[in-house]
Amino acid sequence: MIKIVIAAVTSFLVSFFATSPTIKIAQKFGLVDDAGKRKHPAHTHKGIIPRGGGLSIYLSVLLTTLVFIPLSKIMVGIIIGGFLIVIMGLLDDYFDISPYFRFFLNLLIVAVVILFGLGIPYISHPLGGIIRLDTVVIKFVFFGEHKFLLLANLFSIFWITALMNFVNWSKGVDGQMPGFVAIASFFMGILAYRFVEHDISIEAVVLLSFIVAAAFAGFLPWNFYPQKIMPGYGGGALAGFYLGVLSILSWGKLGVLMLVLSIPLIDAVYVIFRRLFNFKSPFRADAYHFHHRLLKIGWGRRRIAIFYWLVSFLFGFSSLFFQGEKKILALLIVVVSLALFIGITNRVKKTIH
């Protein structure tokens, strides 16, 4: 426990103190978002805000991991994956990479990490039992014999890539994303004690969870309203990547993570279906996310961010006690609540116009 506390405090401090020079680097090299010049429908900020916050978060996780967690094949893969995501994010902060090309890079990076042994052979069925994903095995010889779990690895790639994008979409308000990511990582760390069977120790998974939680918490004071730096695509994608990795390393805590991130995930699914229904690309940004709707009805940025944190904390705490059926019921409640809210806001909008 003492080691976990020291690691978490170290991660928080490194992230907090590394963010100030990151702001200066971003300003020096033009990694900024000028709302007056760069029109983006999803953005809610005004003025010129530095981007590239993912850099200080990654440095915190990297340095603290190297000090406190013994390196294994999987940990090396996670470190490499995080590095590639941050580089991609910094390039996007400067060049505004096509979302289609970014998505392709997401898949490629996650596939590389999966090859280091990160995969999930089964997931728990919400109504009891398990769903096996290790039934299709491909064997190949490359410096020794290797086994490729086709369904397990494809599902892991899909799961982590989806989280990278969905979590990134919920960073539109100051302090919104780093707060709920820190909370989600914290509860993943608590739940990691229960069952871990990867080629990595329980202590390593728990340490990584709290290190990630503390890194995003250390970044939060700089990102909370009024934000002095934005996470950028690298920060948002890195958050989803770490959460996806932790849910797998905790041996299939996908349901728990879906519950803790219920609002961001349901919001993302709704936005995708709405865009497809209107014959638009699911990658085309707009201002119809849940946080945009809250802004339109008069909620302040601090209030929206704290609301996201509060919901994440309540469901995270509940996940310590909920079983499969209760998790499903809780998700259904959130789905119905969001559907009613969206219906009400749509009707109000039509009445105004």
ZAZA-113596 format. One record per residue (C-alpha): residue number from 1; x, y, z. Coordinates in steps of 0.02 Angstrom, whole numbers, plus 50000, padded with zeros to 5 digits. Layout:
BEGIN
{num = NUM	x = X	y = Y	z = Z} .
...
# end
This chain:
BEGIN
{num = 1	x = 50000	y = 50000	z = 50000} .
{num = 2	x = 50143	y = 50120	z = 50042} .
{num = 3	x = 50222	y = 50086	z = 49872} .
{num = 4	x = 50057	y = 50123	z = 49785} .
{num = 5	x = 50036	y = 50288	z = 49877} .
{num = 6	x = 50215	y = 50341	z = 49839} .
{num = 7	x = 50194	y = 50294	z = 49655} .
{num = 8	x = 50030	y = 50389	z = 49642} .
{num = 9	x = 50099	y = 50545	z = 49727} .
{num = 10	x = 50252	y = 50539	z = 49614} .
{num = 11	x = 50145	y = 50523	z = 49459} .
{num = 12	x = 50035	y = 50669	z = 49514} .
{num = 13	x = 50184	y = 50782	z = 49548} .
{num = 14	x = 50274	y = 50738	z = 49386} .
{num = 15	x = 50117	y = 50771	z = 49285} .
{num = 16	x = 50079	y = 50933	z = 49375} .
{num = 17	x = 50254	y = 51007	z = 49361} .
{num = 18	x = 50283	y = 50942	z = 49184} .
{num = 19	x = 50128	y = 51029	z = 49118} .
{num = 20	x = 50197	y = 51205	z = 49139} .
{num = 21	x = 50348	y = 51175	z = 49023} .
{num = 22	x = 50231	y = 51080	z = 48906} .
{num = 23	x = 50127	y = 51239	z = 48889} .
{num = 24	x = 50284	y = 51338	z = 48844} .
{num = 25	x = 50339	y = 51206	z = 48718} .
{num = 26	x = 50167	y = 51206	z = 48639} .
{num = 27	x = 50168	y = 51395	z = 48623} .
{num = 28	x = 50345	y = 51397	z = 48552} .
{num = 29	x = 50312	y = 51268	z = 48417} .
{num = 30	x = 50136	y = 51326	z = 48371} .
{num = 31	x = 50042	y = 51181	z = 48450} .
{num = 32	x = 49896	y = 51294	z = 48491} .
{num = 33	x = 49712	y = 51306	z = 48449} .
{num = 34	x = 49658	y = 51480	z = 48394} .
{num = 35	x = 49468	y = 51482	z = 48399} .
{num = 36	x = 49471	y = 51641	z = 48294} .
{num = 37	x = 49564	y = 51558	z = 48150} .
{num = 38	x = 49522	y = 51373	z = 48165} .
{num = 39	x = 49335	y = 51348	z = 48155} .
{num = 40	x = 49286	y = 51181	z = 48229} .
{num = 41	x = 49104	y = 51139	z = 48266} .
{num = 42	x = 49144	y = 51033	z = 48419} .
{num = 43	x = 49253	y = 51160	z = 48508} .
{num = 44	x = 49181	y = 51263	z = 48649} .
{num = 45	x = 49330	y = 51371	z = 48699} .
{num = 46	x = 49377	y = 51547	z = 48648} .
{num = 47	x = 49545	y = 51627	z = 48618} .
{num = 48	x = 49712	y = 51541	z = 48593} .
{num = 49	x = 49739	y = 51384	z = 48698} .
{num = 50	x = 49896	y = 51275	z = 48694} .
{num = 51	x = 49869	y = 51094	z = 48643} .
{num = 52	x = 49978	y = 50941	z = 48673} .
{num = 53	x = 49930	y = 50904	z = 48854} .
{num = 54	x = 49951	y = 50718	z = 48819} .
{num = 55	x = 50140	y = 50744	z = 48823} .
{num = 56	x = 50151	y = 50787	z = 49009} .
{num = 57	x = 50027	y = 50649	z = 49053} .
{num = 58	x = 50127	y = 50519	z = 48957} .
{num = 59	x = 50293	y = 50576	z = 49031} .
{num = 60	x = 50219	y = 50557	z = 49205} .
{num = 61	x = 50155	y = 50381	z = 49170} .
{num = 62	x = 50317	y = 50332	z = 49083} .
{num = 63	x = 50439	y = 50392	z = 49216} .
{num = 64	x = 50336	y = 50328	z = 49363} .
{num = 65	x = 50311	y = 50160	z = 49278} .
{num = 66	x = 50496	y = 50138	z = 49246} .
{num = 67	x = 50533	y = 50174	z = 49430} .
{num = 68	x = 50396	y = 50073	z = 49515} .
{num = 69	x = 50343	y = 49933	z = 49397} .
{num = 70	x = 50456	y = 49790	z = 49340} .
{num = 71	x = 50462	y = 49783	z = 49151} .
{num = 72	x = 50377	y = 49637	z = 49067} .
{num = 73	x = 50336	y = 49603	z = 48885} .
{num = 74	x = 50161	y = 49676	z = 48906} .
{num = 75	x = 50224	y = 49831	z = 48997} .
{num = 76	x = 50349	y = 49864	z = 48858} .
{num = 77	x = 50206	y = 49854	z = 48733} .
{num = 78	x = 50101	y = 49976	z = 48835} .
{num = 79	x = 50247	y = 50098	z = 48846} .
{num = 80	x = 50278	y = 50089	z = 48658} .
{num = 81	x = 50092	y = 50107	z = 48621} .
{num = 82	x = 50078	y = 50261	z = 48731} .
{num = 83	x = 50231	y = 50339	z = 48649} .
{num = 84	x = 50160	y = 50314	z = 48474} .
{num = 85	x = 49992	y = 50387	z = 48526} .
{num = 86	x = 50075	y = 50544	z = 48596} .
{num = 87	x = 50179	y = 50568	z = 48438} .
{num = 88	x = 50021	y = 50547	z = 48334} .
{num = 89	x = 49933	y = 50672	z = 48447} .
{num = 90	x = 50070	y = 50803	z = 48433} .
{num = 91	x = 50070	y = 50786	z = 48244} .
{num = 92	x = 49881	y = 50808	z = 48244} .
{num = 93	x = 49895	y = 50960	z = 48358} .
{num = 94	x = 50006	y = 51041	z = 48227} .
{num = 95	x = 49943	y = 50975	z = 48060} .
{num = 96	x = 49761	y = 50929	z = 48099} .
{num = 97	x = 49775	y = 50753	z = 48029} .
{num = 98	x = 49626	y = 50679	z = 47938} .
{num = 99	x = 49511	y = 50586	z = 48061} .
{num = 100	x = 49510	y = 50437	z = 47942} .
{num = 101	x = 49700	y = 50426	z = 47943} .
{num = 102	x = 49701	y = 50449	z = 48131} .
{num = 103	x = 49580	y = 50303	z = 48149} .
{num = 104	x = 49692	y = 50195	z = 48040} .
{num = 105	x = 49841	y = 50241	z = 48150} .
{num = 106	x = 49738	y = 50198	z = 48305} .
{num = 107	x = 49707	y = 50023	z = 48237} .
{num = 108	x = 49889	y = 50001	z = 48190} .
{num = 109	x = 49956	y = 50058	z = 48359} .
{num = 110	x = 49836	y = 49950	z = 48458} .
{num = 111	x = 49876	y = 49800	z = 48347} .
{num = 112	x = 50060	y = 49822	z = 48388} .
{num = 113	x = 50022	y = 49825	z = 48574} .
{num = 114	x = 49914	y = 49669	z = 48559} .
{num = 115	x = 50061	y = 49576	z = 48482} .
{num = 116	x = 50155	y = 49603	z = 48646} .
{num = 117	x = 50030	y = 49485	z = 48730} .
{num = 118	x = 49889	y = 49601	z = 48780} .
{num = 119	x = 49728	y = 49511	z = 48741} .
{num = 120	x = 49569	y = 49450	z = 48823} .
{num = 121	x = 49526	y = 49265	z = 48798} .
{num = 122	x = 49352	y = 49283	z = 48872} .
{num = 123	x = 49228	y = 49409	z = 48941} .
{num = 124	x = 49100	y = 49384	z = 49076} .
{num = 125	x = 48920	y = 49364	z = 49020} .
{num = 126	x = 48811	y = 49493	z = 49110} .
{num = 127	x = 48681	y = 49360	z = 49150} .
{num = 128	x = 48808	y = 49232	z = 49209} .
{num = 129	x = 48945	y = 49125	z = 49134} .
{num = 130	x = 49077	y = 49180	z = 49010} .
{num = 131	x = 49094	y = 49212	z = 48824} .
{num = 132	x = 49252	y = 49130	z = 48759} .
{num = 133	x = 49357	y = 49221	z = 48630} .
{num = 134	x = 49502	y = 49098	z = 48623} .
{num = 135	x = 49421	y = 48963	z = 48517} .
{num = 136	x = 49506	y = 49013	z = 48353} .
{num = 137	x = 49695	y = 48994	z = 48368} .
{num = 138	x = 49820	y = 49030	z = 48230} .
{num = 139	x = 49996	y = 48961	z = 48257} .
{num = 140	x = 50148	y = 49028	z = 48168} .
{num = 141	x = 50336	y = 49013	z = 48185} .
{num = 142	x = 50442	y = 49170	z = 48199} .
{num = 143	x = 50594	y = 49151	z = 48312} .
{num = 144	x = 50496	y = 49015	z = 48399} .
{num = 145	x = 50315	y = 48958	z = 48395} .
{num = 146	x = 50180	y = 49086	z = 48433} .
{num = 147	x = 49992	y = 49076	z = 48455} .
{num = 148	x = 49875	y = 49209	z = 48388} .
{num = 149	x = 49701	y = 49209	z = 48467} .
{num = 150	x = 49605	y = 49278	z = 48319} .
{num = 151	x = 49439	y = 49325	z = 48400} .
{num = 152	x = 49519	y = 49380	z = 48564} .
{num = 153	x = 49645	y = 49494	z = 48480} .
{num = 154	x = 49521	y = 49566	z = 48356} .
{num = 155	x = 49400	y = 49604	z = 48497} .
{num = 156	x = 49540	y = 49686	z = 48599} .
{num = 157	x = 49589	y = 49795	z = 48451} .
{num = 158	x = 49409	y = 49848	z = 48425} .
{num = 159	x = 49380	y = 49881	z = 48611} .
{num = 160	x = 49535	y = 49987	z = 48641} .
{num = 161	x = 49519	y = 50084	z = 48477} .
{num = 162	x = 49337	y = 50123	z = 48514} .
{num = 163	x = 49381	y = 50187	z = 48687} .
{num = 164	x = 49521	y = 50295	z = 48618} .
{num = 165	x = 49396	y = 50386	z = 48508} .
{num = 166	x = 49245	y = 50386	z = 48623} .
{num = 167	x = 49341	y = 50455	z = 48773} .
{num = 168	x = 49424	y = 50583	z = 48662} .
{num = 169	x = 49253	y = 50647	z = 48608} .
{num = 170	x = 49210	y = 50688	z = 48790} .
{num = 171	x = 49346	y = 50816	z = 48819} .
{num = 172	x = 49253	y = 50966	z = 48749} .
{num = 173	x = 49233	y = 51058	z = 48915} .
{num = 174	x = 49375	y = 51117	z = 49028} .
{num = 175	x = 49424	y = 50982	z = 49153} .
{num = 176	x = 49290	y = 50861	z = 49093} .
{num = 177	x = 49398	y = 50719	z = 49027} .
{num = 178	x = 49547	y = 50710	z = 49147} .
{num = 179	x = 49428	y = 50709	z = 49295} .
{num = 180	x = 49322	y = 50560	z = 49245} .
{num = 181	x = 49474	y = 50466	z = 49177} .
{num = 182	x = 49563	y = 50485	z = 49344} .
{num = 183	x = 49409	y = 50419	z = 49434} .
{num = 184	x = 49387	y = 50273	z = 49314} .
{num = 185	x = 49571	y = 50224	z = 49330} .
{num = 186	x = 49559	y = 50234	z = 49519} .
{num = 187	x = 49416	y = 50110	z = 49525} .
{num = 188	x = 49500	y = 49997	z = 49398} .
{num = 189	x = 49646	y = 49989	z = 49518} .
{num = 190	x = 49535	y = 49938	z = 49663} .
{num = 191	x = 49449	y = 49804	z = 49558} .
{num = 192	x = 49615	y = 49739	z = 49490} .
{num = 193	x = 49648	y = 49655	z = 49658} .
{num = 194	x = 49511	y = 49529	z = 49623} .
{num = 195	x = 49575	y = 49435	z = 49472} .
{num = 196	x = 49726	y = 49452	z = 49358} .
{num = 197	x = 49795	y = 49312	z = 49249} .
{num = 198	x = 49902	y = 49398	z = 49120} .
{num = 199	x = 50091	y = 49386	z = 49112} .
{num = 200	x = 50096	y = 49530	z = 49232} .
{num = 201	x = 50074	y = 49535	z = 49421} .
{num = 202	x = 49924	y = 49600	z = 49515} .
{num = 203	x = 50036	y = 49730	z = 49597} .
{num = 204	x = 50092	y = 49793	z = 49426} .
{num = 205	x = 49912	y = 49813	z = 49364} .
{num = 206	x = 49859	y = 49902	z = 49524} .
{num = 207	x = 50012	y = 50015	z = 49517} .
{num = 208	x = 49981	y = 50058	z = 49335} .
{num = 209	x = 49798	y = 50098	z = 49372} .
{num = 210	x = 49841	y = 50220	z = 49512} .
{num = 211	x = 49987	y = 50293	z = 49414} .
{num = 212	x = 49871	y = 50332	z = 49268} .
{num = 213	x = 49738	y = 50402	z = 49386} .
{num = 214	x = 49866	y = 50516	z = 49470} .
{num = 215	x = 49941	y = 50573	z = 49304} .
{num = 216	x = 49772	y = 50635	z = 49241} .
{num = 217	x = 49732	y = 50710	z = 49413} .
{num = 218	x = 49898	y = 50805	z = 49406} .
{num = 219	x = 49851	y = 50875	z = 49236} .
{num = 220	x = 49676	y = 50925	z = 49294} .
{num = 221	x = 49722	y = 51089	z = 49384} .
{num = 222	x = 49793	y = 51155	z = 49220} .
{num = 223	x = 49643	y = 51098	z = 49117} .
{num = 224	x = 49502	y = 51148	z = 49236} .
{num = 225	x = 49407	y = 51307	z = 49194} .
{num = 226	x = 49481	y = 51422	z = 49138} .
{num = 227	x = 49595	y = 51297	z = 49052} .
{num = 228	x = 49776	y = 51344	z = 49020} .
{num = 229	x = 49808	y = 51193	z = 48908} .
{num = 230	x = 49702	y = 51067	z = 48813} .
{num = 231	x = 49733	y = 50880	z = 48816} .
{num = 232	x = 49739	y = 50877	z = 48627} .
{num = 233	x = 49702	y = 50722	z = 48527} .
{num = 234	x = 49853	y = 50637	z = 48605} .
{num = 235	x = 49785	y = 50664	z = 48781} .
{num = 236	x = 49609	y = 50604	z = 48738} .
{num = 237	x = 49667	y = 50452	z = 48640} .
{num = 238	x = 49796	y = 50410	z = 48773} .
{num = 239	x = 49658	y = 50413	z = 48905} .
{num = 240	x = 49551	y = 50290	z = 48809} .
{num = 241	x = 49703	y = 50181	z = 48773} .
{num = 242	x = 49753	y = 50168	z = 48957} .
{num = 243	x = 49574	y = 50133	z = 49012} .
{num = 244	x = 49555	y = 49998	z = 48880} .
{num = 245	x = 49720	y = 49919	z = 48931} .
{num = 246	x = 49675	y = 49923	z = 49116} .
{num = 247	x = 49505	y = 49844	z = 49085} .
{num = 248	x = 49591	y = 49700	z = 48995} .
{num = 249	x = 49732	y = 49680	z = 49121} .
{num = 250	x = 49601	y = 49673	z = 49258} .
{num = 251	x = 49540	y = 49520	z = 49165} .
{num = 252	x = 49386	y = 49576	z = 49074} .
{num = 253	x = 49319	y = 49718	z = 49182} .
{num = 254	x = 49236	y = 49786	z = 49025} .
{num = 255	x = 49064	y = 49795	z = 49105} .
{num = 256	x = 49134	y = 49894	z = 49251} .
{num = 257	x = 49218	y = 50018	z = 49136} .
{num = 258	x = 49061	y = 50035	z = 49031} .
{num = 259	x = 48965	y = 50076	z = 49189} .
{num = 260	x = 49091	y = 50204	z = 49252} .
{num = 261	x = 49102	y = 50284	z = 49079} .
{num = 262	x = 48917	y = 50262	z = 49044} .
{num = 263	x = 48882	y = 50442	z = 48991} .
{num = 264	x = 49034	y = 50464	z = 48874} .
{num = 265	x = 49005	y = 50293	z = 48794} .
{num = 266	x = 48816	y = 50310	z = 48771} .
{num = 267	x = 48841	y = 50487	z = 48707} .
{num = 268	x = 48968	y = 50423	z = 48579} .
{num = 269	x = 48854	y = 50283	z = 48518} .
{num = 270	x = 48707	y = 50404	z = 48502} .
{num = 271	x = 48812	y = 50529	z = 48405} .
{num = 272	x = 48872	y = 50394	z = 48284} .
{num = 273	x = 48696	y = 50332	z = 48249} .
{num = 274	x = 48630	y = 50509	z = 48230} .
{num = 275	x = 48765	y = 50551	z = 48103} .
{num = 276	x = 48735	y = 50390	z = 48005} .
{num = 277	x = 48546	y = 50420	z = 48010} .
{num = 278	x = 48576	y = 50591	z = 47934} .
{num = 279	x = 48690	y = 50514	z = 47801} .
{num = 280	x = 48846	y = 50595	z = 47873} .
{num = 281	x = 49014	y = 50520	z = 47913} .
{num = 282	x = 49030	y = 50458	z = 48093} .
{num = 283	x = 49199	y = 50546	z = 48094} .
{num = 284	x = 49125	y = 50715	z = 48051} .
{num = 285	x = 49132	y = 50827	z = 48205} .
{num = 286	x = 48979	y = 50922	z = 48264} .
{num = 287	x = 48910	y = 51011	z = 48417} .
{num = 288	x = 48781	y = 50881	z = 48471} .
{num = 289	x = 48874	y = 50790	z = 48608} .
{num = 290	x = 48798	y = 50783	z = 48781} .
{num = 291	x = 48912	y = 50920	z = 48849} .
{num = 292	x = 48861	y = 51033	z = 48703} .
{num = 293	x = 48678	y = 51009	z = 48748} .
{num = 294	x = 48714	y = 51050	z = 48930} .
{num = 295	x = 48801	y = 51210	z = 48876} .
{num = 296	x = 48651	y = 51257	z = 48768} .
{num = 297	x = 48529	y = 51244	z = 48913} .
{num = 298	x = 48638	y = 51359	z = 49018} .
{num = 299	x = 48754	y = 51245	z = 49118} .
{num = 300	x = 48925	y = 51317	z = 49156} .
{num = 301	x = 49087	y = 51228	z = 49112} .
{num = 302	x = 49134	y = 51192	z = 49292} .
{num = 303	x = 48961	y = 51122	z = 49325} .
{num = 304	x = 48969	y = 51006	z = 49174} .
{num = 305	x = 49142	y = 50941	z = 49219} .
{num = 306	x = 49093	y = 50908	z = 49399} .
{num = 307	x = 48933	y = 50822	z = 49341} .
{num = 308	x = 49036	y = 50701	z = 49235} .
{num = 309	x = 49153	y = 50669	z = 49382} .
{num = 310	x = 49008	y = 50640	z = 49502} .
{num = 311	x = 48920	y = 50515	z = 49388} .
{num = 312	x = 49084	y = 50422	z = 49359} .
{num = 313	x = 49120	y = 50415	z = 49545} .
{num = 314	x = 48946	y = 50355	z = 49591} .
{num = 315	x = 48947	y = 50216	z = 49462} .
{num = 316	x = 49128	y = 50174	z = 49504} .
{num = 317	x = 49083	y = 50154	z = 49687} .
{num = 318	x = 48927	y = 50055	z = 49642} .
{num = 319	x = 49030	y = 49938	z = 49533} .
{num = 320	x = 49117	y = 49875	z = 49689} .
{num = 321	x = 48951	y = 49798	z = 49742} .
{num = 322	x = 48849	y = 49775	z = 49582} .
{num = 323	x = 48835	y = 49605	z = 49499} .
{num = 324	x = 48793	y = 49573	z = 49316} .
{num = 325	x = 48605	y = 49606	z = 49321} .
{num = 326	x = 48624	y = 49764	z = 49425} .
{num = 327	x = 48755	y = 49832	z = 49304} .
{num = 328	x = 48634	y = 49806	z = 49159} .
{num = 329	x = 48495	y = 49892	z = 49254} .
{num = 330	x = 48607	y = 50040	z = 49295} .
{num = 331	x = 48659	y = 50057	z = 49112} .
{num = 332	x = 48476	y = 50050	z = 49058} .
{num = 333	x = 48434	y = 50189	z = 49181} .
{num = 334	x = 48571	y = 50298	z = 49107} .
{num = 335	x = 48514	y = 50259	z = 48928} .
{num = 336	x = 48333	y = 50303	z = 48967} .
{num = 337	x = 48383	y = 50461	z = 49061} .
{num = 338	x = 48494	y = 50522	z = 48919} .
{num = 339	x = 48359	y = 50480	z = 48790} .
{num = 340	x = 48230	y = 50581	z = 48887} .
{num = 341	x = 48351	y = 50726	z = 48906} .
{num = 342	x = 48395	y = 50726	z = 48720} .
{num = 343	x = 48211	y = 50716	z = 48674} .
{num = 344	x = 48170	y = 50864	z = 48787} .
{num = 345	x = 48314	y = 50971	z = 48720} .
{num = 346	x = 48265	y = 50931	z = 48540} .
{num = 347	x = 48085	y = 50984	z = 48573} .
{num = 348	x = 48142	y = 51144	z = 48660} .
{num = 349	x = 48255	y = 51183	z = 48512} .
{num = 350	x = 48112	y = 51159	z = 48389} .
{num = 351	x = 47997	y = 51268	z = 48495} .
{num = 352	x = 48126	y = 51408	z = 48499} .
{num = 353	x = 48151	y = 51401	z = 48311} .
# end
